């Protein structure tokens, strides 16, 4: 079958390779196209067999599975690697994901678990590499990584909520990490802490930066790539971060210059504009007010993620903000509603009621207070350890929907005037 999922098995034990092959033979949609006993052999074979998915043992003689994965993805960027290991430690999982692995299973995997993982990986490959956008284009150069678009500048996603405590920073941090993982080592994602006075992205990611956005502000009109590189901080995930000033008074440097006629902050906008050609995505976390910094971010954004929880004051604030965007003539099809803290088991406002009052949501993020609080208190993004939790999966799903949204014209997006026609508006708000 031409549409079968082509799988390569890499394991140094012949018996294990054969067991995996027999296991996969029960799925008519899967074809094992090659088996290798070492990382070196897999690297040599990968171009000729062109697998969709690779089952990679982490402990191999010579080049181990993590190093082999990194080299294979350099050769065949669209391949999806599922790492297999008898060890389930978080450190192994994290290193595997940083090398570009799509999933991590503990050996021996169950038949359903393994086959489901293969199908998930293949579906993601189809969406990223062979969907309506066509194959992912590459930069110039033989060793270049794939790009998500031939566009000359980054796609900008601004994360905002008019109320504090809705989880904006958690969403922004993990969205950036998930997009970085999707793009692989050649992708470039920048996370900008646009809450200039009280930003805490650095705390959520356990960073101690030597420089911040305040160091760029005086040079906003004459930036160069070297100066930008000295200020960005690289997280272990590969995400580049432009950190907020360390104190509210340091943020005043952004107000030592004129405000544009549109109301946007000149220095913040100039920094963003300079950064765009250097990245594939720029994710902006924001403060909880509509000010000149937020307007600068919105002016350059391809998507505005408006975050709310199923709480009446937050829903009302989110709706008022969406109405304000319309009054300010921002394109309504750039708005994506994210409902955070969804718990269908508890009494309260259901997401469907919020959608009837506002618009269809881009994503529902499940409630998981324990994982979210642990993440914030340890300075460890949810996706580092909690990628398999409901919260982690919700955040990964949001990243996929964001990617699809900004690279595909949204279908059936409600017009701005439809806001006032939503059924249940008076009852809910």
Buried (B, 14 or more C-beta within 10 A) or exposed (E): EEEBBBBBBBBBEEEBBEBBBEBBEEBEEBBBBBBBBBBBBBBEBBEEBBBBBBBBBBBBEEBBBBBBBBBBBBEBBBBBBBBBBEEEEEEBBBBBBBBBBBBBBBBBBEEEEBBEBBBBBBEBBEBBBEBEBEEBEBEEEEEEBBBBBEBEBBBBBBBBBBBEEBBBBBBBBBBBBBBBBBBBBBBBBBBBBBBBBBBBBBEBBEBEBEBBBBBBBEBBEEBEEEBBEEBBBEBEBBBBBBBBBBEEEBBBBBBEBEBBEEBBBBBBBBBBBBBBEBBBBBBBBBBBEBBBBBBBBBBBBBBBBBBBBBBEEBBBBBBEBBBEBBEEEBEBBBBBBBBBBBEEEEEBBEBEBBBBBBBEBBBBBBBBEEBBEBBBEEBBBBBBBBBEBBBBBBBBBBBBBBBBBBBEEBEEBBEBEEBEEBEEBEEBB
